[in-house]
Amino acid sequence: MLRHLTRPAAAGVALVAALALGGCSAASGTTAVSHDLTVGAVTEPERQPDPLVEGSLAGFNYYYNLYDQLTTLNADGEIEPSVATGWTPNDDFTEWTFTLRDDVTFHNGEPLTASDVAFSYNQVLATPDSDIRGYMGMLESAEATDDTTVVFTLSSPFSPWPSITTAVSIVPEDVYTELGPEGFVEAPVGSGPFTYVSWTRGVEYVLEGNDDYWGGAPEVDTLTFQTVADEEARLNGVIAGSLDVALISPNQVSAVDGSGAEIASRESNGVIFLGTNSTKGALEDPLVRRAIQLAIDKEELVAQALGGRAVANDQPVAPNVTGHAADAEAPGFDPEAAEELLAQSSYDGEAIPFEYATDGRIPLSSEVAQAIAGYLDAVGIKVELIGMDQASLSNKIYGTVNMEGLFLNTWAPTTMDADMPATNFFAGGQNDYARSPEATELVERQRTVDGAEREAVFAELSQVNWDNAYLIPLYTPMADYAVSPDITWEPRVDGEYVLKDVTFAE
């Protein structure tokens, strides 16, 4: 959904505006129009932005503009052809054959062939510390059988394999091999709609429009991702005109009215959830966890703490992610039932640690944590609020130290498919404290089926989670952007910036 908050707009129509930076041409005396676009990026990759190694959301903003992938996600999160024109699995989803376009060239003029595709995937497999490798643990090999055909062999059935191919960028084998990973980062060559110009750590990543792009030249001449960590600075940058688009917090939306900037919003692909370490203290008792689940009024939480800038959600993935079971019925807000469960439980009134970040990935996280503490207190559950910076919380969640009790976290699958979050939550990932054989079996089963059968398995998985309250989904946030009133741009459900289709009013 695209919501335009500052003036009426028809559904599905992107935000419209105009940016024309004029300069006088000495040769002709005419005005030359430069279409430059500056994005206020929340952060930058912590590691060098090698598309075969580094896998942060910030990095994908670069990769989706500089490189091509076999398939792509449209703004609504649906898989579409890109370099690949089609793909078919064998009967048990252990082998996938992709057919490629024959008119794609890299920025150095060399043709992109199936050999480059196979090399890119096999290079990821050969790189132990590659973040991208985490997307495709089931891949055994990629083989180019001719210039336009790639065959992927998997170690086990995996029906959502096409979603993985949206996240793996294709690099030229000869250039990457000659320069090596570190050298390639300094002079990257892709086949995407933009070409590399420069990278200044902590400042900006600059690209230029590729006039020879097989999908059509973008209108953007120069594209700059400017790192602006402070949310007030991002909003002020758009209002002042130094930035063209930037993510803002829910509590900043009202500040845009009358500023000259516009607001573009859409429901994101993420879920904010309450994690539980079900192996320690009071949370070992499933009755306590279920009482917590019933005690939280998610609709009121969204309305009060977030000003309505989210959608209450009872499932581990967002409604727009493949794997969300539309017809599954969750237990609702029921504080009386929560009190009854608590009375039957082993809970003795001890304060349960509740860890959360005071900044970073979850906007208004302190307000959300305090609201949850209030709901739990109302039914007789005490918590100890433990706030910390985002880096400390992330290091704890994704490191080797167990969480103390409750913790506030979020997950947004770049591939727009539920397999990765389901694996992380219920099949041995960092958020899986239950180690439930029943849940793990369902995660494995969904990989062997597709379509309605697969959705039915995810519905079963959600039911297992509700019955045991291993983790408690809370809401799917809206993504809100301040946008220059001079560009036409549509936010994407995955939160990434893919900017080849931005247009300017002259």
N, C-alpha and C positions, 0 to 999 in steps of 0.2 A: 504494500500500500504506500502511495506517495501522498503525503499531506502537505498542502501549501497553507501556511497559517496566517499569512499577512494579506492575502487577497484570494477571492474565490478562484478555483481552477477545476477543470473537468478531470474526472478520474483517469489516471494513467498518463496524463500530460505532464511532461517534465517541466521543471522550473525554467522560465524564460527570461532572458535579460540580454544586455548588449555591452561588449567591451571593445572599444576601438582605440588603439594607441597610435596616433598619427605621427608621421614624419615626412618632411618635404623632400622629394626626390630632385636632386640637383640636375639630373640629366633631362627629366621630362617636365619638372615643375608640378607634377601631380603628387597627390598624397599617398604614400605607401602605408598600408595598414599592417601592423605587427600583432599577431595573435599569440600573446604570451600568457601562460597560466601558472599561477603559484598556489600550491596546496600547502596548508598549514598542517604538517604531520605531527601527531601526538608524540611519536618517538621515532628512533631509527634502529636498525638492527644492531645488536650488541656485538655480533661477529661480523667479519667481512661478508658483504653481500654476494656470495657465490650461490647461484640458483640451484646447484646440485648439492650444496652443503647446508646453507643457512635457511631456516624455515620459519622465521617469525612473521607475524602478520604485517609488520612494517616492511620486511623484505619483499613480501609478495606484492606490495604496492609498486615496487620497482620492477619485479619480474614480469608481472602481467602487462606491463607497457613496453618493456625492452625485448622480451622473448615471446615466442609462441609455445603453446602446449598442444597435445594431440586433440584434446577437447577443451571446451570453454564453458563457463557458466554465464548465462545471461543475467540481467539485472534482477530477475525474479528467482535465480538460483537453479534454473533448469539447464541440463546438460545439452550442449549443441556442438556440432562439428566445428573443428578449427583446421589444424593441419590434416587431421584425419577426416575422411569423408564418410566412413562407415566402419562398423566393428561387429563382430559376431563371436559368441562363445561356443565351446563344444558342449556336449550334453550335461556334463557335471560341473561346468564353470571353472575347470582347471587349466583351460587354454583359451586365449583370446587372440583373434586375428584382426588387425587394423589395416585398413587401406588408406593411403595418403594421397594428398594433392600432388601434382607434378609441376606446379608453377610457383613454388615458394623458394625465395632466395634469402640468404643471409645478408647482413649489412655490408659484407665485403664482396658481394656479388656472386658468391658461390652458391650452387643449388643445395637446398635442404633435401636429403634423401633418407631412406629408411635406415641406412648405416648410422647416420647422425642420431636418429631416434634411439636405436639399439644401444649405441655408445653412451648416450646420456643416462639411460636407465641402468645399464651395467656399471657405469662409473659410480652412480649412487650406491649400488650394492657393494662396490669395492671400497667404499669410504666409511670406515667404522663409526666415525663421529658425525655422520651426516644426519641432520634433522629430517631431511626428506626421506631417508631410509625408514624412518618410523612410520611413514605412510604405507609402506609396501613390504612388510615383513614376509608376506606370502609369496613374493616374486622370486622365482629361481633363476630365470634368464629371459633376455630379450634378444630375438634373432631377426635380422633382416633377410628375408628370403628372396627379395628382389628390391629394386629401387623404391618401390611404392608399397611394400608389404612388410609389416612387422608382426611377429608372432611372440606373444608373452606366455611363458610356461610358469604355472603357479604350483606351489607345493601342496595346496589344499583348495577346495572349492571356495570361490569368492565372487559372488554375484554382483557386488557393487564395484567391480574393478574399473569400469569407465569413469566413476567419480574420482578415483585416484589419479587418473591421467589428466585431470584438470589442474593438478598441483605440481606436475613435473615439467620443468622447462626444458626446451631442446636447444643444445649448444652445438656449434660446429666441431666435429671430432678433431680435425686437423689443427685448428686454432687452440682448442683447450689442451690438446696433447702437447703442442709446441710450447705454449706459455706456462703450462702447469696451473694449478688452482690459484695460487697467489698472484701470478702474473695476469691471469685471465680477469681477475677482479679489477685490476688496474686498467685493462683495455678490453672490456667485455664486448663480444659480438653476438648478437641475436638475430632474429628474423621478424621481430615485432614491429608495431606501428611507430615506435620511437627508437632513436639511436643514442648511444652514450656520448656525453660531453665531459662531465666531471663529477667528482665526489669529494666533498670536504667534510671530514668527520665532525659530527656535532653541529653542522651548519646546514648543508644542503646536498641534494642529489639532482643533477641537471641532465635533461634529455632534450633531443630535438626531434621534430616530426620527420618521419621517413617518407619522402615523396614517392618512393618506389614500393611501398608496402602492397603486398598482393591483395589485401582486403580494402585498399583505397587509402589515399593519403589523408592523415588527420588534418583538421583545420588548425590545430595548435602548432605554432612554430617552435616555441621553447617551453618545455614543461619542467618546473622546478618543485621538488619536494623539500620544503623548508621545515626544519625541525623546530617546533614551537611547543615545548612541554606544558607551559602554563596556559590554562584554559581561558583566563581573562585576556591574555595576550593574543590568543587565537581569535577570540571574538572581536577584540579591538582592531586586530589586523584586517579582518574582513570589512569592518565598518569604515576603517580609514582608507582601504583600497590597496594595502600592501599585500594582502592575501585575497585569493578569489574564492576559496572554499575551505572550510575547516570544521571538524567535529567539535560540538560544544556540549555542555552538560544540560540535563533537564531543567535545572533552575535558572539557566541563562536564556531560555526560549523567550520569555516575556520581555527581556531587555532588548530584543531585536526590533520590536515594533517601533516604527517611527525613526529608525536609525538609518534607513536607506538600504540596508542589507535585507535579504530574504531568508526564510527558513524553509528547508526541505527536510522531510522526516519520513522514515519508514520503519516498520517492525524489523528488528534485527534477527540474526540466525543464532543468537546466544541464549543461554539460560543461566540466570543467577540462582544458585542453590545453596542450601544449608547442608554441609557435609557432616557426617557423624563418624567418630572413631568408635565403632561398635565393639571394640576389643578392650575398652578401658572403663573403669568406674561405673557410674550410673547408666551409661549408654550401652553397656553390655546387655541390659534388659530390654527386649524388644517392646515391652509395654511402655517403657519410658519414651523410647523413640517414637512410637505411634502416638503417644500423648502429645509430644512436641509437634508432630505432623498435624494433628487436629486442632491445636491451640492457636495456630497462626492464621489470621484473617488476611489472605493474600489480596483480595479485592481492596480492602481498606488500606493495606500496606502500600499498594500501588497509588491509590488516590491521595493518601495523606503524605507519605514520605517522598513520593516521586512526582507528585502533582499530576498524576494520570499519564505520565510519559513512559508507560510500560503496559504489558498485558499479563494478567495473572496466568500462571502455567503450572500444571501438575505433573508434567512429563519431563524426562531428562533431556529432551531436545525440543527446539522451538517448533511451532506449528508449521513453519515453512520448510523444515528439514525433512528429507526422506527418512522415514522411520517413526515419525510422529503418528500415533494411532488415533485417528480422528474420532472414532466411536467409543474409545475406552472411557469408562466412567470412574473417576477418582473419588476418594473420600473428601468431603468438603470441610469447611470450618465448623467445628462442633466442640466448643469449650466444655460443655457438660460431659460429653463422652470422654474428653481428655482427662477431666478430673476423676471420672470413674476408673479409667485405665490406670491412672496414677495411684489411686487408692489400692488397686490390686497388685501394684508393682512392688519392687524391692527398694524404691527410691526413699531415701532417709532425710531428704532436705539439704543435702550437700550442694554447694555451688558448683555447677558444671562450667569448666573453662570454655569461653567462646572467643575464638581468635578471628580477627578480620583486619583488612588493610584500611588505613585511614585516607589513602589516596590511591590513584592509579586506575586499575582496570574496571572497577565498579563505581560509577558516579554515585555520589551521596551515600557511600558505603557506611559511614558512621551513623547517619540518620537511620539507615535500614537496620543496622545492628541494634541500635537503641530501641527501635520499634519492636523488633523481634523479642528482645529482652523483656519489654513491657507485656507482650502477649503471653510469654511463658510465665512471667511473674503472676499474671492474673489467674492462672490455673494452679499455681503452687510450685512452679519450677524455678529455682534460683540459678542465675548464671553469673559468671565473673567475666566481664568484658575486658578483652585484651587486644588493644589496638596496636598496630605496628605499620611501618612503611610497606609498600607493595613488594619491594625486592625481598625483604625479610620473610614476608608471608609466602611468596612464591618459592623461595629457596627451601622453606620448610615443607610446603606441600609437595614439591617435586624433587626433594632431596631424600635423605636417608633418615630424617627425624620424623617420628610419628606426630600427628596432631594431638593436642591435649584432650579435646572433647568435641565440641561443635566448632565449625569454621565456615566462613562465608567465601564462596568461590564462584567461578563462572567458567563456562565452556562454550565455544562457538566453533563448530567444525568448518574449516576452510572448504572442504569438499562438499558441503551441504548434504552429507549423509551421516546417519546415526551410528555407523559401525565404529568409528574411532571413539566417540564419547562412551558408547556402550562398553567397549573394551576397557576403557580407562575406569569406568565406574563399577563394572561388574565382572571383569575377566582378568584381574591381576594388575590393573593400572594403579597409579598413585592415589586415586580417590577410592579405591576398592579395599575397604577394611573388612567387609563381610566374608569375602572369599567363599561365596555361596556356590556349591556345585550346581544347584538348580539354575541360578542366574547365569553362570558361565556356560552351561549347556545351551541355553537359549541364545546367547551371544553367538556361539558357534553355529547353531542351527540356522540363524537368519542369513548366513553367508551361502547356504546351499539352496536357497529358494529366491524367487523374486516376485514383484508385483503384489497382489493381494495376499498371497501366502506369506510373504515376508512381513507385511504390515501386521498380519495376525500374530506372528511371533513376537514382534515388538510390543503388541498389546499385552501378550502374556508376560513379557519382561516388566512392563510397567506395573502390572498387577502384583507380581512378585515383590517389586520394590515397595508398593503401597502397603502390602501385607506385613512387610518387615521394616519399613522406613529406614532403609540403608542410607539413602540420601533423600533430602526433601526439596524438590524443585519449588521455586518461589514465583519467578516471573521472567518473561522475555522482554528486555528493554527496547524502547524505541531508540533508534539512532537519529540524532538531531544535528543538522548542519547549518551553519551560517554560510550564506552564498552571496557572492557579488550579484547585484541586479543586472549584470551585463553578460551572463553566459546561460546557455541551455545545458543543463546537466541533470541526470537522474541518479539518485543514490542507489546503490546495490544492496541486496539483502545480506550479502556476506561482509559488508563493511569495507570492502577494498575499493581502491580508486583505479578504475579502468577508463582511460580518458581519451581514447581514440575517437569517440563519437561526440565530444564536446563541440558545440557550435557557438558562434559569436554573432551578435546583431551588428550590422554595419551602420 
